[in-house]
């Protein structure tokens, strides 16, 4: 499962590892208890930082991008992350293979959008509706399909209706993901025109 911007697994793993290290060093390696405890503490602390979730936009220059833009993108992704996680989890609870595959594809597209916005926070506005509306709605629809399917006698008409909506949502997801690429292509087109104008002015071609 993807790490959607934060969990406590680093603390759990670090605590369990330290709990194993201390008795192993003390009883099996015959180390003094206080030395084993110190090593266990070091292992615990190291794993906490090593396994800690990566922060949003880690390493990006906030001044170059603009604090307002960065805060807007961070708030947008943070609010959308639970829906993205729900969408991914719901695929594991859907028995219909084709529908489960479609829901996983939606989760993959969502992850792609997140990655693109992280790489270019200034593009967040382009997918604001996707993150704040379509993604949460897709999670609800996918969960609804799993709930309908779990009935002893599922309503086939309702299942077909939900499948149809998921198909249309897939088209919307692709559209918004591609719109982020289109933004970059618009920038490229502008750069090409500027370069061509400069070349014509400088060398006559």
Buried (B, 14 or more C-beta within 10 A) or exposed (E): EEEBBBEEEBBEBBBEBBEEBBEEBBEEEEBEEEEBBBBBEEBBEEBBEEBBBEEBBEEBEEEEBEEEBBEBBBEBBEEBBBBBBBBBBBBEBBEBEEBBEBBBBBBBBBBBBBEBBBEBBBBBBBBBEBBBEBBBBBBEBBBBBBEBBEEEEBEEEBBEBBBEBBEEBBEBBBEBBEBBEEBEEEEEEEEEEEEEEEEEEEEEE
